[in-house]
């Protein structure tokens, strides 16, 4: 079977296309849900309350995302604060910068175990992580090289599921086993990500493939750049910036969609590999982790359509057409703007913007930074004018993360996969907490709108 004919209904077959269109019409005719019913039955769409706050579904010590205060039922905007195990992520980043050291491994320890490691603990943990990076024998050849994918998130999910078969004790949910699996997955995810990208280049772009083994003495950030680049060369400044990105993306509370997905799967008693693969599938979506790529795509439309980027009126006009769904990907979304929790600011965006501005200064990318800055500055005004909304809208982490990745010469199609590699510690921390302390199957309710109908024998159907 060739690639063109693979699948149950080849899309290039006109008769099959007509059949699919007919089936879609059948679906639309008998499966409509009036949006008004969501209010009639008080449905918490998106698991959110009417005021936009999230429905409380559990308890956690892993992370807190603070973006507003409630005063007599009214949401009041405040500067966003993100804490890992009670420690502000901004303090964690600044501490690593001040001491001129890499901090992602320290953040991993903090998320998994609940407190900052001592110098000796961190040194030992780095050695444990380095020893876990190696993939099982023949894994690269059998799972990645022979089964390439155009989408790296698909490859990550498939690879994580495949690791189940190489685990001598894959199904045990004892704490010792959960910690072992977590460390192994966290260590291997960046290796799988880079390998999947190299194979994709070879299989679909007919480019050279470079396979560089990770070095034991390197941090995770250093090894990503070392393995990704053909000459294995990078500066310490580049690696430190990537390290900051990894820290900022490592976790974002149990309510974000991918962490909730990991917890939901974990609540069934399923295995670690299934839970993390499901979280990867969640992060893949453009409304979640895929947004950083969409920001750069939006930037491309902006550069094409705005003759003078320094003219705020032209940028506003572009944003207005974007919000009305008249340009860009026509979704009506301004990617990189707005967040379910943050109102006045996203602390991750604030930190990334500072380092992006510093690194972009005096380079050709400085113009792109200025354009994104204009989007951040002007979107709230345009959004309020078009939507008639008083909602406070701020830039989120995706606004500048894609630009930082571009400055680090990381390919576009790796952006979301890099997010997944960074977020694996958070997913694992939530999974462990859910298995050990949640101990109840998640089972929300859905209101059925299906009307009763009689069964008709085949001969009586029209």
C-alpha positions in Angstrom: 0.0 0.0 0.0 1.5 3.4 -1.0 1.4 6.6 1.1 -1.2 8.0 -1.3 -3.6 5.1 -0.9 -2.9 4.4 2.8 -6.0 4.7 5.0 -9.5 3.5 4.8 -10.8 6.3 2.5 -8.2 7.9 0.2 -8.8 11.7 0.2 -7.8 12.0 -3.5 -10.6 9.7 -4.6 -13.5 12.0 -5.8 -16.2 9.4 -5.0 -14.8 9.0 -1.5 -14.8 12.8 -1.0 -18.5 12.9 -2.0 -19.2 10.0 0.4 -17.5 11.8 3.3 -19.4 15.1 2.4 -22.7 13.1 2.5 -21.9 11.6 5.8 -21.0 15.0 7.2 -24.4 16.3 6.1 -26.0 13.3 7.9 -24.2 14.2 11.1 -25.1 17.9 10.9 -28.8 17.1 10.4 -29.2 14.9 13.4 -26.6 16.0 15.9 -27.0 19.8 16.4 -26.7 21.3 19.9 -28.1 24.7 20.4 -25.5 26.8 22.3 -28.3 28.3 24.4 -28.7 24.9 26.1 -25.3 25.4 27.9 -26.9 28.2 29.8 -30.2 26.5 30.3 -28.5 23.5 32.0 -25.8 25.6 33.7 -23.1 23.6 31.9 -19.5 24.6 32.9 -18.1 24.8 29.4 -14.4 24.2 29.4 -14.8 23.3 33.1 -15.0 27.0 33.9 -17.5 28.9 36.1 -19.5 31.8 34.7 -17.0 34.3 36.0 -14.2 32.5 34.0 -12.6 30.9 37.0 -11.9 27.2 36.8 -14.0 24.5 38.4 -12.1 23.1 41.4 -11.4 19.5 40.6 -8.6 18.6 43.0 -5.9 19.6 45.4 -2.2 20.0 44.7 1.1 21.0 46.3 3.0 21.1 42.9 2.3 24.5 41.6 0.1 27.6 41.9 -0.9 30.0 39.1 -2.1 33.3 40.5 -3.6 35.9 38.1 -6.5 37.7 39.9 -8.2 38.2 43.2 -11.9 37.8 43.9 -13.5 40.7 45.7 -17.2 40.2 46.6 -17.5 37.9 43.5 -15.7 40.3 41.2 -12.4 39.4 39.6 -9.8 42.1 40.1 -6.7 42.0 37.9 -3.2 41.6 39.5 0.3 41.0 38.3 0.7 37.2 37.6 2.7 35.0 40.0 3.8 31.5 39.2 5.2 29.3 42.0 6.7 25.9 41.9 6.2 24.2 45.3 5.7 27.7 46.8 8.8 29.2 45.3 8.3 32.0 42.7 9.6 30.9 39.3 11.1 34.4 38.9 13.2 33.8 42.0 14.3 30.4 40.7 15.4 31.9 37.4 17.1 34.9 39.0 19.0 32.7 41.4 20.4 30.6 38.6 21.3 33.6 36.6 23.0 35.2 39.6 25.1 32.1 40.3 25.8 31.6 36.5 24.5 28.0 36.5 21.9 25.9 34.7 18.7 25.5 36.6 16.3 23.2 34.8 17.6 20.1 36.6 17.1 22.0 39.9 13.5 22.8 38.8 12.9 19.1 38.1 14.0 18.1 41.6 11.9 20.8 43.1 8.8 19.8 41.2 9.2 16.1 41.9 10.3 16.2 45.6 8.9 19.4 47.0 11.9 21.4 48.1 15.2 22.8 46.6 18.0 20.3 46.5 21.3 20.7 48.3 24.5 21.0 46.3 25.3 17.3 46.9 21.7 16.2 46.1 21.7 18.2 42.8 25.1 16.8 41.8 23.9 13.2 42.4 20.6 13.9 40.6 22.4 15.2 37.5 24.4 12.0 37.4 21.2 9.9 37.7 19.6 11.9 34.9 22.6 11.6 32.7 22.6 7.8 33.2 18.9 7.6 32.2 19.3 9.5 28.8 20.3 6.5 26.8 17.5 4.9 24.8 16.9 1.1 24.9 18.8 -1.0 22.5 17.5 -0.7 18.9 14.9 1.8 20.0 16.2 4.6 17.7 16.3 2.2 14.7 13.1 0.4 15.3 10.8 3.0 16.7 12.1 6.4 15.3 14.2 5.8 12.2 11.9 3.2 10.6 8.7 5.1 11.5 9.2 8.8 10.8 6.5 11.3 11.2 6.0 14.8 9.8 4.8 15.9 13.2 7.2 15.7 16.1 4.4 15.7 18.7 3.0 12.6 17.1 6.5 11.0 17.2 6.9 11.9 20.9 3.6 10.4 21.8 4.3 7.2 19.9 7.8 6.9 21.3 6.6 7.3 24.9 4.0 4.6 24.3 6.6 2.4 22.8 8.8 2.7 25.9 6.2 0.8 27.8 7.3 -2.4 26.0 10.9 -1.9 27.1 10.0 -1.3 30.8 10.4 -4.5 32.9 7.7 -3.2 35.3 5.5 -0.9 33.3 2.2 -1.1 35.2 3.1 -0.8 38.8 1.9 2.4 40.4 4.0 2.0 43.6 5.8 5.2 44.4 9.3 3.8 43.8 8.3 2.7 40.3 6.6 6.0 39.6 9.7 8.0 40.5 11.9 5.7 38.4 9.7 6.0 35.4 9.4 9.8 35.8 13.1 10.4 35.9 13.6 8.1 32.9 11.0 9.8 30.8 12.2 13.3 31.8 15.8 12.4 30.8 14.8 10.7 27.5 12.3 13.1 26.2 14.8 15.7 24.8 16.8 12.8 23.2 13.7 11.4 21.5 12.7 14.9 20.4 16.0 15.7 18.7 16.2 12.2 17.1 12.7 12.5 15.8 13.5 15.9 14.2 16.7 14.6 12.6 14.8 11.6 11.1 12.0 13.9 9.9 14.6 16.0 8.0 16.0 12.9 6.3 12.7 11.2 5.5 10.5 14.2 4.4 12.9 17.0 3.5 15.8 15.0 2.0 18.2 16.8 4.3 21.2 15.4 6.1 20.6 13.7 9.4 22.9 14.3 12.4 22.9 11.9 15.3 25.0 13.1 18.2 25.0 11.2 21.5 24.3 13.4 24.6 27.4 14.2 26.7 27.3 13.2 30.4 28.8 16.5 31.7 26.3 18.7 29.8 23.1 20.1 31.2 19.8 19.2 29.4 19.8 22.6 27.7 23.4 22.2 26.5 22.7 18.7 25.2 19.7 19.8 23.2 21.8 22.4 21.3 24.8 20.0 21.1 22.6 17.2 19.6 20.5 19.5 17.3 23.3 21.4 15.5 25.3 19.8 12.8 28.6 21.2 14.2 27.5 20.6 17.9 28.6 24.2 18.6 26.8 26.7 20.8 27.6 29.6 23.2 27.0 29.5 26.9 24.7 32.5 26.5 22.5 30.5 24.1 22.4 27.5 26.4 21.5 29.6 29.4 18.7 31.2 27.5 17.3 27.8 26.5 17.7 26.7 30.1 15.5 29.6 31.2 12.9 28.6 28.6 12.9 25.0 30.0 12.4 26.3 33.6 9.5 28.5 32.6 7.8 25.8 30.7 8.3 23.0 33.2 5.0 23.4 35.0 1.8 25.5 35.1 -0.6 24.1 37.6 -3.0 21.1 37.7 -5.7 23.0 35.8 -3.9 23.4 32.5 -5.3 21.0 29.9 -2.3 18.7 29.5 -1.7 18.3 33.3 -5.4 17.7 33.8 -5.3 15.1 31.1 -2.3 13.4 32.7 -4.2 13.4 36.1 -7.4 12.2 34.5 -5.7 9.2 32.8 -3.8 8.5 36.0 -7.0 8.4 38.0 -8.1 5.3 36.1 -5.0 3.4 37.4 -3.4 3.4 34.0 0.4 3.3 33.4 2.8 6.2 33.3 3.5 5.9 29.6 -0.2 6.1 28.7 -0.7 9.2 31.0 2.3 11.1 29.6 1.4 10.2 26.0 -2.1 11.5 26.5 -0.7 14.8 28.0 1.5 15.1 24.8 -1.6 14.8 22.7 -3.3 17.6 24.7 -0.3 19.9 24.4 -0.2 19.4 20.7 -3.3 21.5 20.1 -3.0 25.2 18.9 -5.1 26.3 21.9 -2.5 24.9 24.2 1.2 24.2 23.5 0.9 24.6 19.8 0.3 28.4 20.2 4.0 29.3 20.1 4.2 28.2 16.5 1.0 30.0 15.7 2.5 33.3 17.1 5.3 33.1 14.6 2.9 32.3 11.8 0.8 35.3 12.8 4.0 37.4 12.8 4.6 36.3 9.2 1.1 37.6 8.2 1.8 40.9 10.1 5.0 41.5 8.2 3.3 40.8 4.9 0.3 43.1 5.4 1.7 46.0 7.4 3.8 48.4 5.3 5.0 50.5 8.1 5.4 48.5 11.4 6.1 51.7 13.2 2.6 53.1 12.4 0.3 52.0 15.2 -2.7 52.7 13.1 -1.6 50.1 10.5 -0.9 47.6 13.2 -4.3 48.3 14.8 -6.0 47.8 11.5 -4.3 44.4 11.1 -5.3 43.3 14.6 -8.9 44.4 14.0 -9.1 42.3 10.8 -7.3 39.4 12.7 -9.9 39.5 15.5 -12.8 39.6 13.0 -11.4 36.5 11.3 -10.6 38.4 8.0 -6.9 37.6 7.9 -4.2 35.3 9.4 -5.5 31.8 9.9 -9.0 33.3 10.1 -9.6 31.8 13.6 -10.3 35.3 15.1 -7.5 34.6 17.7 -4.6 36.9 18.5 -2.1 34.2 19.4 0.1 35.0 22.3 -2.5 37.2 23.9 -4.9 36.3 26.7 -4.9 33.6 29.4 -7.4 31.6 31.4 -5.9 32.8 34.7 -3.4 35.7 34.2 -5.0 39.1 33.8 -2.5 42.0 34.1 0.6 40.0 33.3 2.0 36.5 32.7 5.3 36.2 34.7 6.7 33.8 32.2 6.1 36.3 29.4 7.7 39.1 31.4 10.9 37.1 32.0 11.1 35.9 28.4 10.5 39.3 27.0 13.4 40.8 29.0 15.9 38.2 27.7 14.5 38.3 24.2 14.9 42.0 24.0 18.4 41.8 25.3 19.4 39.1 22.8 17.6 40.6 19.8 19.1 44.1 20.2 21.2 45.0 17.2 20.3 41.9 15.2 17.8 41.5 12.3 15.4 39.9 14.7 15.1 43.1 16.7 12.4 44.3 14.2 10.4 41.1 14.8 10.6 41.7 18.6 9.3 45.3 18.1 6.4 44.0 16.1 5.4 41.5 18.8 5.8 44.3 21.4 3.4 46.3 19.3 0.9 43.4 19.2 1.1 43.1 23.0 0.7 46.8 23.5 -2.2 47.4 21.1 -4.3 44.2 21.2 -6.1 45.1 24.5 -7.4 48.4 23.0 -8.5 46.8 19.7 -10.0 43.8 21.4 -12.1 46.0 23.7 -13.3 48.1 20.7 -14.4 45.2 18.6 -15.7 42.8 21.3 -17.1 45.5 23.6 -15.4 43.7 26.5 -13.8 45.1 29.6 -11.7 41.9 30.1 -8.1 42.6 30.9 -5.9 40.9 28.3 -2.1 40.4 28.6 0.6 38.6 26.6 1.1 35.0 27.6 4.3 33.0 27.4 3.8 32.0 23.8 4.1 35.6 22.6 7.9 35.6 23.0 8.9 31.9 23.4 8.8 31.3 19.6 11.0 34.3 18.9 13.5 33.1 21.5 13.5 29.7 19.9 14.1 31.4 16.5 17.1 33.3 17.9 18.4 30.0 19.2 18.1 28.6 15.6 15.6 26.0 16.7 13.4 24.9 13.8 9.7 25.9 13.8 8.4 22.4 13.9 10.4 21.7 17.1 8.7 24.5 19.1 5.8 22.5 20.6 8.0 19.4 21.0 10.4 21.5 23.0 7.5 22.7 25.2 6.6 19.0 25.8 10.1 18.0 26.8 10.2 20.9 29.3 6.7 20.2 30.6 7.3 16.5 31.3 8.6 17.1 34.9 5.3 18.9 35.7 3.2 16.2 34.2 5.1 13.5 36.1 4.8 15.5 39.4 1.0 15.7 38.9 0.7 12.1 38.0 2.6 11.0 41.1 0.4 13.2 43.3 -2.8 12.0 41.7 -1.9 8.3 42.0 -0.7 8.6 45.6 -3.2 11.0 47.0 -6.1 11.5 44.5 -7.2 7.9 44.6 -10.6 8.5 42.8 -11.6 7.9 39.2 -12.4 11.2 37.5 -15.9 11.0 36.1 -17.6 14.4 35.2 -21.2 14.4 34.1 -22.7 15.4 30.7 -26.4 16.3 30.3 -28.0 14.2 27.5 -30.1 16.1 25.0 -31.0 12.9 23.0 -34.8 12.5 22.6 -36.2 9.0 22.9 -37.0 7.4 19.6 -38.4 4.0 18.7 -36.3 1.3 17.1 -37.4 0.8 13.5 -36.9 -2.5 11.7 -34.7 -2.1 8.6 -37.6 -2.4 6.2 -39.5 0.5 7.7 -36.6 3.0 7.6 -36.7 5.8 4.9 
